[in-house]
Amino acid sequence: MTLLMRDREKIEEGRREGIKEGIKEGSRYGDAKRLVSAVQKMMDKYHFSFEDACDGCDATVEEYHKAVELLKKEDIT
């Protein structure tokens, strides 16, 4: 195997790892955005308390706050 072939394999391996990591990260942000949106909608539309809205979304208050922080941190709101 030539040096060029090894370099190409390393580049391809890095690309695959980058894609995998991007998918994982995108999924986390999507889940966070959906949770925040669902809780807000339940509070606005159905007049649920914050705690009940979180419970209705099968999330804890802490999970909601973590989702909000994740979205703020990455400025994806």
KOLFITI-827792 format. One record per residue (C-alpha): z, y, x; residue number from 1. Coordinates in Angstrom, 2 decimals, m for minus. Each point is the difference from the previous one (the first is absolute). Layout:
BEGIN
> pz, py, px, resi
> Z, Y, X, NUM $
...
END
This chain:
BEGIN
> pz, py, px, resi
> 0.00, 0.00, 0.00, 1 $
> m0.93, 3.35, 1.41, 2 $
> 2.23, 3.01, 0.22, 3 $
> m2.12, 1.77, m2.61, 4 $
> 0.42, m2.90, m2.44, 5 $
> 3.80, 0.06, 0.48, 6 $
> 0.05, 3.74, m0.60, 7 $
> m2.00, m0.40, m3.18, 8 $
> 2.36, m2.74, m1.21, 9 $
> 3.00, 2.23, 0.68, 10 $
> m1.63, 2.87, m1.84, 11 $
> m0.79, m2.24, m2.97, 12 $
> 3.54, m1.39, m0.03, 13 $
> 1.40, 3.54, 0.06, 14 $
> m2.30, 1.01, m2.85, 15 $
> 1.15, m2.96, m2.12, 16 $
> 3.66, 0.80, 0.68, 17 $
> m0.60, 3.65, m0.89, 18 $
> m1.64, m0.95, m3.28, 19 $
> 2.86, m2.36, m0.84, 20 $
> 2.58, 2.69, 0.74, 21 $
> m1.95, 2.59, m2.01, 22 $
> m0.13, m2.28, m3.03, 23 $
> 3.73, m0.68, 0.23, 24 $
> 0.83, 3.69, 0.34, 25 $
> m2.37, 1.00, m2.80, 26 $
> 1.62, m2.55, m2.28, 27 $
> 3.45, 1.46, 0.71, 28 $
> m1.17, 3.51, m0.83, 29 $
> m1.77, m1.17, m3.14, 30 $
> 3.11, m1.83, m1.19, 31 $
> 2.14, 3.07, 0.70, 32 $
> m2.39, 2.29, m1.84, 33 $
> m0.15, m2.32, m3.02, 34 $
> 3.79, m0.26, m0.16, 35 $
> 0.54, 3.76, 0.16, 36 $
> m2.72, 0.60, m2.58, 37 $
> 1.34, m2.66, m2.38, 38 $
> 3.58, 1.27, 0.18, 39 $
> m1.13, 3.59, m0.60, 40 $
> m2.14, m1.05, m2.95, 41 $
> 2.84, m1.95, m1.63, 42 $
> 2.29, 3.01, 0.35, 43 $
> m2.57, 2.51, m1.27, 44 $
> m1.71, m1.95, m2.75, 45 $
> 2.79, m2.26, m1.26, 46 $
> 2.98, 2.22, 0.92, 47 $
> 1.70, m2.72, 2.05, 48 $
> 2.80, 0.95, 2.34, 49 $
> m0.85, m0.26, 3.68, 50 $
> 2.06, m3.17, 0.41, 51 $
> m1.50, m1.64, m3.09, 52 $
> m3.52, 0.91, 1.11, 53 $
> 0.63, m1.61, 3.39, 54 $
> 1.47, m3.06, m1.69, 55 $
> m3.00, m0.20, m2.36, 56 $
> m2.25, m0.07, 3.07, 57 $
> 2.08, m2.79, 1.58, 58 $
> 1.08, 2.33, 2.78, 59 $
> 3.31, 1.32, 1.21, 60 $
> 0.74, 3.68, 0.36, 61 $
> 0.07, m0.57, 3.77, 62 $
> m3.47, m1.57, m0.08, 63 $
> m1.29, 3.00, m1.93, 64 $
> 1.45, 2.44, 2.54, 65 $
> m1.46, m2.03, 2.88, 66 $
> m3.40, 0.14, m1.71, 67 $
> 0.25, 3.78, m0.39, 68 $
> 0.99, 0.39, 3.65, 69 $
> m2.89, m2.20, 1.13, 70 $
> m2.45, 2.12, m1.97, 71 $
> 1.51, 3.26, 1.30, 72 $
> 0.04, m1.26, 3.57, 73 $
> m3.67, m0.85, m0.08, 74 $
> m0.89, 2.89, m2.33, 75 $
> m1.65, m2.35, m2.49, 76 $
> 1.16, 1.41, m3.33, 77 $
END
